[in-house]
Amino acid sequence: MAEVAVSTVVTKLTELLVEQATSTISHISTVRDQVESLKNQLSWMQCFLKDADAKQQSNERVRMWVSEIRNVAFEAEEIIETHIYNSTIQTNFHNKISTLFHLYKLGTKIDRILKKIKDISDRREMYGVVVKNPNPNPNDGGDGDNERLRLWRQPSPYYSEEEYVVEVKEDFGSILAQLVTLEPTRHVVSIVGMGGLGKTTLAKKLYNDSRIANHFECKAWVYVSEEYKRKDVLQGILRGVDALARDEMDKFPVEELVNKLHNVLAEKRYLVVLDDIWGMEVWDSLKYAFPKRKLGSKILLTTRIWEVALHADGHSHPHQLRPLNQDESFALLRSKAFPGASLIPSEFEDLAKEIVVKCEGLPLAVVVIGGLLSRKLKSSGEWARELQNIRGGLLEDQGKITRILALSYNDLPSPLKSCFLYLGLFPKGMNIQTKKLIRLWVAEGFLPQEGGETAEDVAQRYLNELIGRCMIQVGTVSSLGRVKTIRIHDLLRDLSVSKGIEEYFGDMAGSSSSTSQLTKSRRHSIHSCQERYDFLKHIADYSRSLFFFNREYNTFLDKNIWIRRSFMQERKLDFIYTEFKLLRVLELDGVRLVSLPSTIGDLIQLRYLGLRKTNLEGKLPLSIGNLLNLQTLDLRYCCFIKKIPNVIWKLVNLRHLLLYTPFDSPDSGHLRLDTLTNLQSLPYIEAGNWISDGGLANMTNLRQLGINGLSGPTVNSVLSTIQGLRNLHSLSLSLQSEEDEFPIFMQLSQCTQLQKLSLNGKIKKLPDPHEFPPNLLKLTLHNSHLQKESIAKLERLPKLKMLILGKKAYNWTELSFSAEGFSQLHVLRLTLLKELEEWKVEEKAMPMLEYIVIDRCEKLRKIPEGLKDITSLKKIKITGMPVDFEHRLRTKDLFEFKNTPIIESTTDILSID
């Protein structure tokens, strides 16, 4: 399917014509006209590719025609990007003369490509390829991409993993009963079924059920998969039971992790979910971590293989999932095709029943087809056409399921296809951070610009659309309802991978792909540590993106061995900076590099440089300032970088500068930043002269800002300046010392877009409610030393959904929430309020509260009585609280709630040596 390749090149040519308006290309009108003509010809070719893609599966000549278009698109991309690279590095007089020669050669090469396009076009009618849906008017049944993008329905920002789940009641009830029985030894409960039958969905529904949460003292969920790595799984379980910090776990060898986990679980009635186990040897390598002699403890295991389930527990009775019956399938299809409707309109009912029959009770097929139909015009003709594309025999042939899933892929507009294929580059089972994914999509350049929207806004809409079409699943959701991570079902990921390879879009380098396949692919993902990376040298000229996900780099080694090995690893990758000249994306997250060579500055096409957790030492090379196209620079958790060179101001296209390290962030206050007018994200930076020198005032596109180490006078300057930052959504300010104070008049009411505010430092007098940002949703306070009456002001913030009172935010022994206060609050966190002894909640306070965290408030004797009347409350998490507090909560208070919440606790675990 050449549509993706052509769409990407057209977008890049449009970008080139805008970016190079004042360059040498514009000075020679003939060359500029040729570039414009190339863009127009390829855009015109896109009109036919929908029809060609549909026909190529059954027509070899059309398949060859499509392949020719893809090849000429790649050739055009290479010629243009190579020219940009060469013209950028030529600066002196002789090079400028050389530039004119290169422009002449560029014109000649474009002429050659235009002739190829004409030849390909002449063969189009011979092969019967026509314009697919030429009328883009959605009311006339067209599907022009730009029109569809504008008309996309915006899903609610509030997502729920349980939405649209059709419960097979006997499955749920049977497994729930097994999990809560109090057998004298640890027992394994297994869910068995083919891919797409809903094993993980059912396991997650059980895992999140309040009866499970209140029955077990600790629980953990870990995804295993075919790509099983013992250490990753053990670390995942330890994280789930909050036994060890992530940094601590990296220090221990595998066998010690087994012992640590065994010791932690021995103290608790535990539930551990091992999702998607493929081999008996996987269970054998993990089972010793799970104590046997603990009353009622359970392992919940999902697998496609019956023998694996029996091997884990020979006395168990694995639960074989059945397909949905027709009524269940019909209800699931209705919920996806007509969200929120109680009935399917009568004119669609017969077609819906036929579609349900064709899906053969397979939930994934029903969900994906329903998502596809929800995006179609509500006409019976559209539904009938999709029905013809669904073939039977799904339960006997996994390949037929893939073909059904491909219907949704084929229906995607070109840029959305690229977004979907991109997900195949990530490791199986990975929870993908949505912020990172959006930055990567923007860096790749295949998102069309829509009016005044930023590229990030367009990317967010694409993400919402893929969720709405059920092509991806919501992973984790923030307390305010933002999707933080997404995941992709194994079968849909397999589709993404296979289509990506077929399209030369991307592949897993070092896998089974042939050398010729690797050579043509544009993006390469390395999922495992290699002894040598020489095979990458052959793909340098074609590569646009390079990802390293090889977590073996993070294995702890003896220090001397680590120094030698890290040096070797670093040297093995040095050729990237000299050979991969056309890279747009370089993701080295977690690769243990000690330093970057100055040749990193030669990657002048780079848009995204990911150096998170790379263990870089000293300071970055000055040549970083050469990366003039860079949009994202990610230096988070680079604990050993002491200083960032003062060249960041040269990166005028920078949109996201990510610097935060929790313990010792690199010195950043000295940076000059006044040129970064495109910057959107600056979540952490040290206070410095950049504030008064115009750096902050010029960041008019800033959406997220966090400044640390502010002195009193500088705070006033910052608060005054941010009133002009009309796009600011999130603000975090931290004072330098306990002597400093936030001013009485903070002048925040004019920050109409500000939704999140975090203040770390003394607040002598809290502003009145009308002085806060009018649309404030989340407020975090640390070291505030609030007066008692401040709570009454906070209660009256009209839109506040989340409140965090952190360490020393409130130092009084009594805390009172009055009637009808906090009318919109959903989430409340009380952390390290060391003096708090009594908490009172009056009737009708916090009527919408769903989640409470009480963390190390060691003098608090009990939860307030008024909390028990809040029917919306779903979950209470307690951390580091006295044993008496938890005992009372579980044995007395819990039974007095009108709606019983889930109780999650790590109290005892924190006391284990």
Summary of the structure (lengths in Angstrom):
residues: 913
radius of gyration: 29.1
end to end distance: 58.1
largest distance: 85.5
contacts: 3022
relative contact order: 0.05
helix: 44%
strand: 14%
